[in-house]
């Protein structure tokens, strides 16, 4: 089965072709970062208009890359929520237009389910069940994943997600947008322990996250350092990154213990963070568990993860054709579970 995946939930336009036997044949992503950088964040109307311009050229690109024709597509998977309503409508409209033209089914996919299942595209791939750390710009969650569509929320953030905290710390440090990669790169030059940041809810006894206090701590620290000193800024970035990584790693190990699981899957944009990957690899080895990451290029929003989620639902027969005809800007993963 050849599945076309379409992702347009925010500021990346992603398309991919996934074959159930041959794997990922092609994928292409256009990022709108340069367009939104001048505004310090995503402008929804601009995002929607840019998706309209990009989807069909990207479709042509992945078809050429895969050496396939549009008529060979067996099904279309598209993100229908959560996300920016205008951006979601672009993807859904094009998916249903293609579906009608080709006479193929359209599968509506939850954006976070795409992230959750993206490590299945890696080789080797994890097996069910596993604990998932879903960490991105808008979400920081721990889930117990028993199978496709069987997700139990273990812990969520009560305020800022880790990715939001990275973006806000970047602005305070005078770095560019998006903040995550910029802060991570600067932190590589920082001295470990030179700046100590709080570890919010590290010892809360549950799997809840909170990063707003850490953002405030960065604001306070920025006011005390010489902002013209590169080393001082790098030390502060290192202190911030170490704090976030400590919390994420500790809660992940706690979740594995509570679920008596031995497999951790990391998904979402922050999953590409080098410091987080290194720490989780060390901690997992120490606890005799395995950790799986998607390929770095598939950590951010992309069509491959949507194709993967769509294929998984098609194989299980867990597809509601009525749902794919609309979009859900606010949609919990529990509502999308089979």
Secondary structure, 3 states (H helix, E strand, C coil): CEEEEEECCCCEEEEEEEECCCEEEEEEEEECHHHHHCCCCCCHHHHHHHHHHHHHHHHHHHHHHHCCCHHHCCEEEEEEECCCHHHHHHHHHHHHHHHHHHCCEEEEEEHHHHHHHHHHHCCCCCCCCEEEEEECCCCEEEEEEEECCEEEEEECECCCCHHHHHHHHHHHCCCCCCHHHHHHHHHCCCCCCCCCCCCCCCCCCCCCECCHHHHHHHHHHHCCCCCCCHHHHHHHHHHHHHHHHHHHHHHHHHHHHHCCCCEEEEECHHHHCHHHHHHHHHHHHHCCCEEEECCHHHCCCCHHHHHHHHHHHHHHCCCCCCHHHCCECCCCHHHHCC
